[in-house]
Amino acid sequence: MLSAHRGDAASPELQAWAQKITRGVDPAIIVTVEFEADSKTFIVRLLKEPRVLIFRLSASQVHGEGREAECERTLHRKIKDLWNLI
């Protein structure tokens, strides 16, 4: 479980988690996270210079037991996708 909080209250915790991982890989990446109540998903933005990559994590991924590794793999894959944007 990445956060015990729900909805908007979980966004800062999730953002801190994502920043910790991205800084270990590429300190130039900026991360923002916000919760979208309509779809019950967290919108994650990875920004590096003029490039932006946006993806979503579902509430069940963020709040599910034992899904941290899955979320971390997704984040690492998206960081690589950001690097490959032309």
ChimeraX commands (.cxc) that place a marker at each C-alpha (Angstrom):
marker #1 position 0.00,0.00,0.00 radius 0.5
marker #1 position 1.54,3.28,-1.11 radius 0.5
marker #1 position -0.84,5.40,0.97 radius 0.5
marker #1 position -3.36,4.79,3.71 radius 0.5
marker #1 position -5.10,8.04,2.78 radius 0.5
marker #1 position -7.82,8.19,0.16 radius 0.5
marker #1 position -8.48,10.57,-2.71 radius 0.5
marker #1 position -6.81,13.99,-2.70 radius 0.5
marker #1 position -5.30,13.30,0.72 radius 0.5
marker #1 position -3.14,10.54,-0.80 radius 0.5
marker #1 position -1.68,12.73,-3.58 radius 0.5
marker #1 position 1.14,14.35,-1.52 radius 0.5
marker #1 position 2.22,10.97,-0.16 radius 0.5
marker #1 position 2.18,9.41,-3.62 radius 0.5
marker #1 position 4.07,12.38,-5.06 radius 0.5
marker #1 position 6.78,12.08,-2.38 radius 0.5
marker #1 position 7.12,8.36,-3.15 radius 0.5
marker #1 position 7.43,9.03,-6.91 radius 0.5
marker #1 position 9.94,11.86,-6.38 radius 0.5
marker #1 position 12.13,9.62,-4.24 radius 0.5
marker #1 position 12.28,7.02,-7.01 radius 0.5
marker #1 position 12.77,9.48,-9.88 radius 0.5
marker #1 position 15.54,11.38,-8.07 radius 0.5
marker #1 position 17.43,8.12,-7.71 radius 0.5
marker #1 position 17.19,7.56,-11.46 radius 0.5
marker #1 position 17.24,11.10,-12.91 radius 0.5
marker #1 position 17.30,14.15,-10.59 radius 0.5
marker #1 position 16.18,16.44,-13.44 radius 0.5
marker #1 position 12.69,14.88,-13.60 radius 0.5
marker #1 position 9.90,16.79,-11.89 radius 0.5
marker #1 position 6.90,14.79,-10.63 radius 0.5
marker #1 position 3.38,15.99,-9.93 radius 0.5
marker #1 position 0.46,13.87,-8.76 radius 0.5
marker #1 position -3.21,14.74,-8.50 radius 0.5
marker #1 position -6.34,12.72,-7.84 radius 0.5
marker #1 position -9.21,12.71,-10.32 radius 0.5
marker #1 position -12.39,11.83,-8.46 radius 0.5
marker #1 position -14.47,11.11,-11.58 radius 0.5
marker #1 position -12.25,8.22,-12.66 radius 0.5
marker #1 position -10.86,7.42,-9.20 radius 0.5
marker #1 position -7.33,7.53,-10.58 radius 0.5
marker #1 position -4.14,9.35,-9.73 radius 0.5
marker #1 position -2.72,11.37,-12.61 radius 0.5
marker #1 position 1.08,11.30,-12.56 radius 0.5
marker #1 position 3.05,13.80,-14.63 radius 0.5
marker #1 position 6.74,13.36,-15.32 radius 0.5
marker #1 position 8.40,16.52,-16.65 radius 0.5
marker #1 position 11.91,16.92,-18.00 radius 0.5
marker #1 position 12.81,20.04,-19.94 radius 0.5
marker #1 position 10.23,20.36,-22.76 radius 0.5
marker #1 position 9.01,16.78,-22.40 radius 0.5
marker #1 position 5.97,15.69,-20.41 radius 0.5
marker #1 position 4.66,12.18,-19.90 radius 0.5
marker #1 position 1.28,11.69,-18.23 radius 0.5
marker #1 position -0.06,8.39,-16.96 radius 0.5
marker #1 position -2.55,7.12,-14.42 radius 0.5
marker #1 position -2.42,4.82,-11.45 radius 0.5
marker #1 position -5.70,3.40,-10.26 radius 0.5
marker #1 position -6.86,3.74,-6.68 radius 0.5
marker #1 position -6.68,-0.05,-6.38 radius 0.5
marker #1 position -3.00,0.00,-7.41 radius 0.5
marker #1 position -2.18,2.72,-4.89 radius 0.5
marker #1 position -4.21,1.28,-2.02 radius 0.5
marker #1 position -3.87,-2.44,-2.74 radius 0.5
marker #1 position -1.74,-4.60,-0.48 radius 0.5
marker #1 position 1.40,-5.93,-2.15 radius 0.5
marker #1 position 1.11,-3.74,-5.27 radius 0.5
marker #1 position 4.02,-1.42,-4.46 radius 0.5
marker #1 position 6.41,-3.36,-6.69 radius 0.5
marker #1 position 3.96,-3.18,-9.59 radius 0.5
marker #1 position 3.65,0.61,-9.18 radius 0.5
marker #1 position 7.42,0.99,-8.95 radius 0.5
marker #1 position 7.94,-1.04,-12.14 radius 0.5
marker #1 position 5.34,1.11,-13.89 radius 0.5
marker #1 position 7.08,4.29,-12.75 radius 0.5
marker #1 position 10.49,3.04,-13.93 radius 0.5
marker #1 position 9.00,2.08,-17.30 radius 0.5
marker #1 position 7.43,5.53,-17.65 radius 0.5
marker #1 position 10.74,7.22,-16.78 radius 0.5
marker #1 position 12.35,5.27,-19.65 radius 0.5
marker #1 position 9.46,6.27,-21.92 radius 0.5
marker #1 position 10.06,9.92,-20.99 radius 0.5
marker #1 position 13.75,9.60,-21.91 radius 0.5
marker #1 position 12.76,8.14,-25.29 radius 0.5
marker #1 position 10.34,10.93,-26.23 radius 0.5
marker #1 position 11.60,12.86,-29.20 radius 0.5
marker link #1:1,2 radius 0.2
marker link #1:2,3 radius 0.2
marker link #1:3,4 radius 0.2
marker link #1:4,5 radius 0.2
marker link #1:5,6 radius 0.2
marker link #1:6,7 radius 0.2
marker link #1:7,8 radius 0.2
marker link #1:8,9 radius 0.2
marker link #1:9,10 radius 0.2
marker link #1:10,11 radius 0.2
marker link #1:11,12 radius 0.2
marker link #1:12,13 radius 0.2
marker link #1:13,14 radius 0.2
marker link #1:14,15 radius 0.2
marker link #1:15,16 radius 0.2
marker link #1:16,17 radius 0.2
marker link #1:17,18 radius 0.2
marker link #1:18,19 radius 0.2
marker link #1:19,20 radius 0.2
marker link #1:20,21 radius 0.2
marker link #1:21,22 radius 0.2
marker link #1:22,23 radius 0.2
marker link #1:23,24 radius 0.2
marker link #1:24,25 radius 0.2
marker link #1:25,26 radius 0.2
marker link #1:26,27 radius 0.2
marker link #1:27,28 radius 0.2
marker link #1:28,29 radius 0.2
marker link #1:29,30 radius 0.2
marker link #1:30,31 radius 0.2
marker link #1:31,32 radius 0.2
marker link #1:32,33 radius 0.2
marker link #1:33,34 radius 0.2
marker link #1:34,35 radius 0.2
marker link #1:35,36 radius 0.2
marker link #1:36,37 radius 0.2
marker link #1:37,38 radius 0.2
marker link #1:38,39 radius 0.2
marker link #1:39,40 radius 0.2
marker link #1:40,41 radius 0.2
marker link #1:41,42 radius 0.2
marker link #1:42,43 radius 0.2
marker link #1:43,44 radius 0.2
marker link #1:44,45 radius 0.2
marker link #1:45,46 radius 0.2
marker link #1:46,47 radius 0.2
marker link #1:47,48 radius 0.2
marker link #1:48,49 radius 0.2
marker link #1:49,50 radius 0.2
marker link #1:50,51 radius 0.2
marker link #1:51,52 radius 0.2
marker link #1:52,53 radius 0.2
marker link #1:53,54 radius 0.2
marker link #1:54,55 radius 0.2
marker link #1:55,56 radius 0.2
marker link #1:56,57 radius 0.2
marker link #1:57,58 radius 0.2
marker link #1:58,59 radius 0.2
marker link #1:59,60 radius 0.2
marker link #1:60,61 radius 0.2
marker link #1:61,62 radius 0.2
marker link #1:62,63 radius 0.2
marker link #1:63,64 radius 0.2
marker link #1:64,65 radius 0.2
marker link #1:65,66 radius 0.2
marker link #1:66,67 radius 0.2
marker link #1:67,68 radius 0.2
marker link #1:68,69 radius 0.2
marker link #1:69,70 radius 0.2
marker link #1:70,71 radius 0.2
marker link #1:71,72 radius 0.2
marker link #1:72,73 radius 0.2
marker link #1:73,74 radius 0.2
marker link #1:74,75 radius 0.2
marker link #1:75,76 radius 0.2
marker link #1:76,77 radius 0.2
marker link #1:77,78 radius 0.2
marker link #1:78,79 radius 0.2
marker link #1:79,80 radius 0.2
marker link #1:80,81 radius 0.2
marker link #1:81,82 radius 0.2
marker link #1:82,83 radius 0.2
marker link #1:83,84 radius 0.2
marker link #1:84,85 radius 0.2
marker link #1:85,86 radius 0.2
view
